[in-house]
Amino acid sequence: MPTDEIRYELEQIHLFLQKAMADIGAFGETIPGLLRTLIVIVSVVACVNIVASLVKAIINNRATWKKKPGSELMFSFAAGSGQFQRSHIYKDAHKYLFDKKWFVFSFAGLAYRLGNYENHSKTITFLSSLMYLPLAIFGIAEMIIRCVAGVIIYFVTNLAYIVFLLTLWAVNLLLMPLFNLADKASWMTQHCPKCYATFKLPVFECPHCGTKHTRLSPGRCGLLYAKCTCGHFIPCASASKRKDLKSYCPKCDYALAGSNINALTVQVIGGNSSGKTSFIAAFQHQYVEAIENSGIRNVLTSPKDDFEELEKIYHSGRAVKSPGDEVRTYHILHGSKGSSDDGIVIYDVPDEVILSEQYERNPLNLAYSDGIIIIIDPLSVRSVRKECEATTGSTSTNGFSDDSTEDIIVHFINKYSEVAGRTARRMSDTPVAVVIAKTDLTSIQRKIGTVKIKAEFSANQNQYLSLDDARDKVCRKYLADIGLANAVNNLDSVFSKVTYFPVSSIGHCEDGSPFDPQNIVAPMRWLARQSHNNIKDLAAFVEEKIR
């Protein structure tokens, strides 16, 4: 239609409305003043009831949301609950609109109450009868106005609200994939320490009712927050701090230490009484204490009871034998403002799991390790024990490992190759830090202690690339000298990144002075650096702090 014709039609409509209003005004002037006043009063009461009916319907349905099938979440307001709520509001508003009884501020309501009022006094009954007739007339007029005007107003309001909700739905539909992609980009691969399942998104628990949600991510239930069936909103995205909710393994329902951790996962391998638990106890103490004292990050350790036991081991200097068939898991988490937290996950792997067929019943997933620490007890070699007993007494070798170091390493390599799918011709790039434990014993310290390594480096700098290189080569030579050359060669034939550390975890100094653990953090820092994990900076900070 041409523009001029449209303009002409609009002008005609405007003139018609002006004339209609003028006619209504003229007709109103012909009505007596008292009657006109009564009509205005009845109309105002009718309009109040129209608004009140809508307000009551909105209040009564403010918590009316649509449940998503197969989920314990509700559809978001934009993705379905808004339309669901609107339909209930519209239905209830009409019900209240035609109900003459519910609102006291109503001629129809007063007439209904007066007509049902019972009293034994004839005077009051007579006066009530006199009042009932005008109230009934006004009530009828009010109900006519309420029904006619209310239906029209509700229809227009409902239509406008439908348009608003459709617009909101379209905007939500456009934003949903963007929020979903951004959320998925922040997911870290997680591993269950109990069943070793690998997953991206764990199960989250509502902090208000304990309901567990399996797919709590941006979607039709919300972009940042989703409504649980208990009525509370919970974060459903990384951006809204979903990581603060309690989380569980989606396969075995094990309670996880964190929901989205960029973790350095380390397996600690060694023979019985080789010093695995002592190393972990000393590491967690020095690492956590240094970070907490500096205040640079918040630290959370889990499980709480296991870490309390590690603290007892550290302070007493007496290690407790680990359960033979149980792989213990220790979590050290660092809170952050981002969508994920940094952390260290340490698996204490008993020698029985490596040496026996119990591995089949406890399938440790070595395939997802970021690094491996192998603890070697030099006292497992008879000649070293004799030398230590001759130097520091027979009690100095108590609690030595009677597992063959070579057997442990061979069995470990076989298990690792089986799980990781490594072929004989392909070397693994998983970094391996070999820790030579119990170097606080004088006869061992003289050969691979820190003082010895620094002296060797200073005297023969042309033979070593760095002090770390000197440390590695001195330790390798020591193991070869005590008869463990095959163990060194076996590791070098399978792993492309292997280095050696002399470590003293817990114990008592021979001269009675306070015991000071040595080189505890260095192996973990090296593993973090090799796997490019964020922990490398924190580990370097801790190592510098405790020097």
N, C-alpha and C positions, 0 to 999 in steps of 0.2 A: 504494500500500500504506500503511495507517495507520502512524503513528509507533510505536505500541506494538508492532505486529507486527514492525517492523524491529528495534526494540530487543531483542525476544525472540529473533529469529533470530541477532543478533550475540552475544547471551549464550550461545546454544547452541554456536555456532562456537568461542567462547572456551573453554567447558567441554570441548569435543572436543579442542582443541589441548592443553589442560592434561593431560587423561587420556592422550593419545598420548605426550606428553613423559614423563609418569610411567611409562608402560609401557616406553618405550625405556630409561629410567633403570634400571628394575627388571630388564629383560633384560640390560643391561650389567653389572649386579652379579653375574649368574650366570656371566659369562665369566671365565675365569681371568685373573689379573693380567698375566702375561707376554703372553698373546694380546691382551689389551685394549691393552697398551702398544704392541705391534706394529701393531695397527689404527690407533691414534692417529698413530704415526710415518708409516705409509703414507698416511693421510689428509692429514697436514700436507704431505708431499712432493707429493701430488696437487694440493692447493690452491695450493702454491707454483708448480707447473707451469701451473695454470689461469691464475693472475695473470701469470706470466712470458710465457705465450703471448699474452695480451691486450696486455701492455706492448710486446712485440716487434712485434706487428701495428700498434700505434699509432705506434711509432718509425719503422717502415719506410714508413708511409703518411702521415707528417706533412707531406710535400711533395706529396701527391697531390691536385691540384686539377683541376677540370673546365674545359676551355678553352671560351670562348664562340665559337660558330660565326661565321665571317667577321670575327674580331677577333684581335688579338694579346694580348688580355687574358684572364684567367681569371674565371669567375664568383666572386663573393664567397662567403665561408663560409656566410653566411645565405641567399644566393639560389641555392644549388645545389651548391657545392663541398663543403659540410658533409655533405649526403646522399651525394654521390659518394664522399667519403672514408670515411664510415661504412660503406658497402656493401663497400668494399675491406678495411677493418679487420675487419669481421665475417667475411668470407670467409677472410682470412689467419689470423685467430685460430683458427678451426675447423681449418684446415690444420695449424697448429702444435700444436693440442690433440691431434690424432690421430697426430701424428708422434712416435714414441717415441725418435727418434735425436738431435734437435737440442739438447736441454738436458742438460748433464752431471749436474746435481743431480736425478737421476731413477733409480729402481730399474730401470725399463724401459730407460733409456738406458745404464746401466752394464751391464745384462745383454746388451744388443745389442753393446756394445763388447767385452765379455769373450768373447762367443760368436764374434766375428770376429777375436779376437786370436790371432796365430800366433807360436809360439815353439818352438825346437828342443829346449828342455830338457824332459825327461819329467816332472821334479818340478814345474816351474812349470805345465805343462799339466795335471797331476793336480790341483794345488791350485786352478787356475782352474776345473776341472770341478766340484770340490766347492763353490766359491763360486757358480758359475753357477746351480745348481738353486734355492737360496733366493732369489737375486736375480730369477730368472725368475718364481718364485711371487709375490714381492712386486711385481714389475713388472706382472704380469697384474692383480693386485688394484689397483695404482695406476692402470693404464689404464682399468679399469672405473669407478673413482671419478672419474677425470679426465673420461672421456667423458660419464658420466651427469650428474655435478654441473656439469661445464663447459658442457654444452649448455643446461642449465637456467639457470645463471648468465648465460651469454652471451645467451640469449633475453630474460631479464628486463632485463639491462643494455641490450641493443639496443633493446628496446621503450621503455625510459625515455629513451634517447638520441634516439629518433625523435620522441617527444613534445616533448623539449627543442628539437630542430631545427625542428619544425613551429611551435613558439611563436616561436622566433627568426625564422623565415621570415615569420610574420604581422606581427611588430613591424617587421621590415625593409620589408615591403610598405607599411606605414602611413607609415614615415619617408621612403621613397624620393621620393615627389612633393614633400615639404616641402623636402628637401635639394636636389632638382633645381630647384625654383622659386627657392630662395634663391640658388643658384649662377647661374642664368640672369639673375637681377636684377642681378648684379654684372658681367655681360659688357658690354664696351665695343665699339662698332663699330670694326673694324680695317680698314686698307687696306694692300694689298701695294704697296710702292714700286717693284716691278719690273713686275708685270702689271696693277696697279691694281684687282685684285679686291677686293670688299668682303665681309667675313665677320665673324662674331661669335667663333667658336671656331677657333683655328688647330690645326695638327697639332703634337703634342708628342713629344719624343724621350726615351726612357728613358735616364737618365744612366749606367746600368750596362752595357747591351748595344747601345744605339744604335737600338733598334727604334722606329719612328714610329707613334704612335697617333692615329687620326683623330677618335675620339669619346670623348675623355677627360673624362667628366663623371659626376656622381653617378648611379648606376643599379644594374643587376644585378651589375656588377663591383665595386661598392664605393660607400660614401657619402662617405668622406673619402680613402681610399687604395685603390688597385687593384693587383692582382698581375699583373706582366708575365709573359710566357711564359718569361723568363729566371729567374724565381723571386723577383725583388725586388719590394718594394712601392714604388709611386710615388704622389705626391699626385694625386688626380683631381678636386679641388674648389678653388674660390677660397679657402675657409676653411683649407685645408691647404697653402697656398702653392704651388699648381700653377704660378703665374706664374714661379717660379724655374727651371722646366724650359726647355730650349731649345725654341724654337717655329719653325714653318715655315708658309708660305702653303699653304693646302689645295689651291690650283689649280696653282701653278707650282713649289712646293717651295722657294721662296726663303727663306733663313734670316732671320728677323725680329729686330729689335733688342729687342723685348719682346712678351709674349703678350697683355697686357691693359692697354693704355695709354690713359689719358684725355688725348689729345694735342691740342695746338694745332697744326693743320696749316696751313702757310703756303706759298704759291707766290710765289717771287721772280721777277718779270718785268722785262726790260729789254733794251736794245740791246747789240750787241757792244761790249766795253770800257766799258760804262756804269758799272761798279763793283759788279755783283751779288755776285761772289765776294769782293771786298774787304769789302763790307758784312757778308756772312755770316762771314767770317774775324774781323772786328773784334767782331761781336756775340758769337760763341761764346767768344772769348777773355775778354771782359769779363764775360760772364754766368757762364761756368763758373768762372773764377778767383774771382769775388766769392762765389759760393755755397760753393766748396771752402774758401776761406780762413775763412769764417764758421762752417763746420761744421754748418750747420742741416739740410742734406740731403746724401745721397750722390748723386753725379752720375756717369752713365755716358754716354760718347759713342760713337757707332757710325755708319759704319765707322771703325775705328781709323786706318787708313792715310790716309783722306780728311781726318780731323781733324788728323793730323800735318802734312799738306800745308797746311791752313788756318793752322796755327800758323806755319809757315815763311813764308807769305804775309804774315801779320800782322807778324812781327818784321823781315822784310826790306823791307817796304813796296812790294814788287813783286808784282803779281797775275799769275797764270798764266791764259792764255786757256782757257776751258772747252771741252770737246769739243762740236763743233757739233751732233751728233745725239744727245747723251746728256743725259738729265735726271738730275742728281745729287741724291741724297737724303741728308740729314744728320739724325741722331737725337740729341737730348739728353734723357736720361731721368733722373728723380728717383725713387730708391727710396722706398717707403713701407711701413708695417706693414700696410696695408689690402690688399684683394683686387686693387687696381689700382695702377698707377704713373702719375704725372704725367709729361708730356713735351712736347717741341716737335719737330715734324717739319718740316724746311725743304726745299723743292724748288727747286733752282737750275735754272731753265728757260732754255735757250739761245735767242737771238733766232731762230736758224734753225728751231727747232721751231714758233715762232709765225708766222714770215713765210712758210715754205715748206710744201709738201705732206708734209713729213716727219712732220707731226703725225699723219697717218693711220697711219704705221708706229710711232709712239710716242704712243699715245692717252692723254695726261695727263688724269686725271679731275679737272678743275677743279670739278666739281659738288660734291665733298665738302670743299672748302677752307673753313677757318674764317676765313681772311683772306688778303688778297693785298697784296703789297708791289711797287709799280712803281717801278723806279729810273730817274730821269731824269738824263741827263748834260747839264748846261747848255752844255758845250763842244761839243755836237753842233750848236749854233747858231753860225754863222760870226761874227756880230757879237760874241758873247761871247768867242770865241777871240781875236779881234783885240784886244779890250779887255784880256784877261788877258796877252797877249803884250806889249802896250804897257806894262803895269804891272809884270810880274814876269819878262819875258823870253820868248823864243820856245820855250824848252824846257819851260815850265810847262804847255803844252797837249799835250805828247806823250801818245799813247795815248788820244786822245778817241774817242768813239763816232761812226762815220760812218753809223749807222742813223738814219733820220728818226724822231723821237719820235712824231710824229703817226701815222706808218705803223704803228709798233709798237703803239700804243694802239688804233688802229682794228682791226688784225688780231687783237689780243688780245680785244677786245670781241666780234668775230665768232666767234672760237673758243669763248669763254666762253658766249655765247648758244646756240651749237650744242650744246655738251656739257651745259650746265645746263638746256636746254630753255626758255630765257627767251624770251618773246614781246616784240614791239616795244612793247606797251602796259604791260608789267609791269616795274617796276624791281626790281633785285636788292638784298637787304638784306645781302649779303656785304660786310663792311667792307674798304675799300681804303685803305692808307696809301701815299701818294705821297712818295717820298724824292728830294729834290734833292741829288744827290751832289756831291762835290768842292768843298764850301763852305769848305775850308781856303785856297783861292786868294783872295788879298786883295781883288780887285775884286768877287768874288761875296760874300765874307764881309761886306763893307761894306754890302751891300744886304739880305742875309737871314741874316746871322750872329746868334748869340745876343745879342750886345751891341746890335745894331741893333733887334732885336725887342723887347727889354726897354725900350729907349729910346722906341720907338714906342708901346708900351703905357703907359708912364708919362706921356708927353706927351698922349696922346689916350684916356684911360681911359673916357671917355663913349662912345667908338665901339666898344669891345670888351667882350665879356662876361667874358673872362678872358685870362690870358697865352697860353693855348693857342689861344684864338680869334684873338688878335693874330698869333700865329705862322702860323696857317692863312691868314689874309687877306693878310699880308705876302708869303707864298710864292706865293699865287695871283696877286697883283698883279705880282710879279716875272716869273712865267712869261708872263703876258699882255704885259708890257713887252718881253720878248725874242722875242715872236712865237709863243708856244705857247698862245694863248687857246683855239684850237679843241680842243687836247688836253684842256684843263681842262673845257671845255663838253661834250665827248664823254663823259668820265667821269661828270660830273654828270647826264647824261641817262640813264645806265644804272644807276648805283649810288647808293643813297640815303645811304650812309655813306662819305664821302670826306674825308680830311684830309691836310695837307701838312707835311712835316718837312724842315728843312735839316740835312744830315748830312755829317760828314767822317769817313771810315772809316779809311784808312791813308794815309800820306804822309810828308813831311818839312817841317818848319817853315822858312820863309825865313830866319829869324834864327839858325838852327842849334840852337835849343832842342829838347828832346825832344818828339816828336809826341804829342799827346793826342787820341784820337778824340772826336768830339762827337755827342751825340744818337743814339747807336747803339741803345740799348735802348728809347728812347721809342716808336718805331713798333711794336715788338713788344708792348710793354706796352699800348698803345692798342688793338691788335687783340685781345689777350687780354681786355681790359675790355669791348670791344664784343661779344665772343662769349661772355662770362661764363665764361671758362675759369679753372681754378685757378691757372694760371701767372701771372695778373695780380698776385697778391700777391708772388710771388717776383720778378717783373720790377720791381715797385715797390721792393722791398727792394734789388735790385741797382742800380737807378737812383739810389737814395739813397746807396748805399755808394760809388759811383764819383764822386759829385759832389765 
